[in-house]
């Protein structure tokens, strides 16, 4: 199951990854994947999860507490 998840994430990331914006500025982000955090996660877990997602280039990261 992990291999399939990794394949799908890579496929989506590669298809929607943007190195530069319309002005030519370096942005290195993907707009094709979003994430919603869980209220069951503590501060350290949320921090680690957010760092992982930012490393993938995600821009749209939300948390249940904000929704």
Secondary structure as GFF3:
##gff-version 3
##sequence-region A 1 67
A	DSSP	alpha_helix	2	16	.	.	.	ID=ss1
A	DSSP	beta_strand	17	20	.	.	.	ID=ss2
A	DSSP	beta_strand	26	36	.	.	.	ID=ss3
A	DSSP	alpha_helix	43	56	.	.	.	ID=ss4
A	DSSP	beta_strand	58	62	.	.	.	ID=ss5
###
